[in-house]
C-alpha cells in the first residue's frame, strides 16, 4: 500500500493524474511537459541508482537469486528504498512494471522474519517466496495467482506443505490491500461469446507464434540486463533513453508506464491495424530500452501488455483469413500465452489473466494457446524473464526453481 501511495503521488505531481487511464492524463498535457517529465524520470532514476550503488555497493539482493542460487542477502531497508525508486520511475513514465517493489519488499520481509527467528534455510526460502507472492497478490488483487507465483516460480513445486502458507499469505495480503486499493478486476472486459471453431483454431495456431516471441523477448531481456550501465554512465544513459521515450510517447502515449492502459486498449478490440502494429513493436522496445538504461522494475505487466497487443494484431490478421468480428478474445489469448511462456509458469500465467479479467469464458482456448506457447518457448530458450535478469553468468539455461519440496521434512520440523 505504501508503494502504491508513492506511485499515485508522483503521477499526480507529474501529470495531474488521479484516476482512470494514466495515458489519458498524459495526453492532456503539452508535448514539452511530456518530454520534460520523462527526462526528469531518467535523471531521477539514474541519480538514484548511482547513489544507491555508491552507498550500498548494489541495489540489494534479488529474491529469485537468493532462493534459487542461495547467494546474496535481502535487506528490508534497501528493498524499501529501491522499491520507492522503482515506483517513481514507473510513475514518471518508465516502461517497467510496478509489481517489483511490493514483490521485493514482501520477499525481504520474509527474509527478515526468517533470520529473526533463526529458521533453517528451507523455511527461510519458503518465507521469501510467500512474501514475494503476497506482494504480487496485494498490488494486483490476485490472491490465487500470487500463491501460485510463490510455488511455481520461486519454489518449483506444488507440494501440500507449501500450498497452505502460500495461500494464507497471499490471501491475507490481498485482504489488507482492500483497505486502500479497489476490490475489483484490473481490466474491464466486455461480455464474451462462447468460443467458436474459429477461435479454437486461432488459439492452436497462436501458441507457437507466441512461444517464438517469448523466446526472443527473454533473450533481449538477458542482453539488456547484461549491458546495464555502470558508474557515471548511470547519470547519462537513463536520461537519454527516457527523453527518447518521451518523444515517442507524443504520438503513442500508451507505451508509457507498466502497460495496464495498453492491455486495456488491446482488450477493447476496437483499435485499427496500423496502430496495433506500431504498439506491438514499440512496447517491447520501450521496456528493453528502460532495462538497458539501468532502470529497476518489474516485467509482469509489460509482458502481459505486449502479449495482449500482439494478440490483437494477430486477431486483425486472422479475421482477414477467417472473416468475423474483431473481439477482445484475440488479445486475451495473446496475453495469457506470452505471459505464461515468458515466466515459464503456465499455471501462474493462466491464473493471473483469469483473476485480472474476471472471465472464465475463454478457459479452453487459453489452455490450448498456453501449451503451444510454453512448449515452443522452452524448446528455443529455457530462461524466463526472471532467470534472464540474474547477475551476469548466473542466468544460463540450467537455472530453475530449486524444487524445495525435496526438503518437506525441514519445512514442517520444529
Steps between C-alpha positions, in 0.01 A plus 500: 500500500787736582659442160171566321465826694844606374401407144172697508657805664772530236252441215282779636791743522629408153174499300219585741394134494235395751301212352414336170761439232848634562563541127192723468634728773833515314329587169328802656831678548734668254768315308765706677374401845491136393862499389615701804325260740651195327845660500454573871407135550822392334703744707339394829542133411864537405599716797306277738660178377845659495458616860371162618790315339750746644357461849414130501712356223188389316120510509449221754463129440265358240235274662515236227880491517489458878253209478627327186874543538527556878704809426457852629308646789169685504487822698158637594624859524664489158195325352288795615746755361547333162127421486413866547743595223347237272149639561621853424652374175170339395299806609714725282434284194760223509386195302546253786271327747385635834486156665876472559489727806229315700639165386853583619373662818287195581793269432734713714243504783490119485879487512506739798254287695684182410832635626334649807370160608808308386314280252687240292576567134198316356252686722676829428458440126133421557446828683677695226288334232174552691591863562567558131173333402309701759644825366391413147157388622439820693596745228285336230223346716588149380527276810491166318754610238722640776507164676576317176772756427673412827477126441551465125760770438692521828470150645445282194243276670134467591546277808248535783741639765557799271149551369345596833744777605505640145121518486481646851753778445359599160146499636586713802705746292219540248240557771718766667554674163124553471530767769651738243490329160182429299345154540429433134658347194783707353363468146144563384416238239175514300282193519649236273320245288579132545805382301431422135680259269682799354627612840608149603702463180644849553614399850671186370688693233575800720682301770816415303531856369480632853760245606742637241420857608557405865839343432615808307366732767680313779827506307469877461438532873815295562697732273360812665572365848858410409574843350359737760716809554745520785655788689449848358326365192198455727474878508475517121338196341165507685469871416558433130271195479214657695521820295475294182205313649332834567535597134346168390218544752389823334340285232458181705437580870394139558865390499551677832468338840463136587257417218164479680348758264648328195352164596160660565526669160570163338213334689245748361546344155439831320851617406605534136753266342779756449474633855506148642800406284695808613427435869593132464847612396539802726398353837768227524761739358409755768520240775834361381633854463405593856659182637815558292527853641519356852143560618379256762145365493275208426419327173168331574264764360729617218515137384125452530431823310744401226318169464160673497588745225678225305188284531287789376731535198473128429122531533490773237688273261285199593171668412642571154543124453189390689253791480330594824482770765810634673454414871700529825542122489801525269683736736417287803644190338812688399546637851472167679711308246792742499493558876490129587783419260719794607475423872535123441199448728183407308274463804602837640455665161149360454394583857640851466301582188182336629513702824603824332209480256238308703407288200485122460336492158825440314649240735518226235668702221731656763628154590564419136689824439705471821608140431616583149681817607674341799617193311649703216654757734666230711634333188663825388616639835457362853545836664212708635468875554619429856805283434595735215553783748733318739855622539715450187620140489208381715220490245608210285229268375541256787384744766159400636298501823659263755204263556506557874244224543795263530553650846144472626612354832705811576204718410280340760761435765494694826 
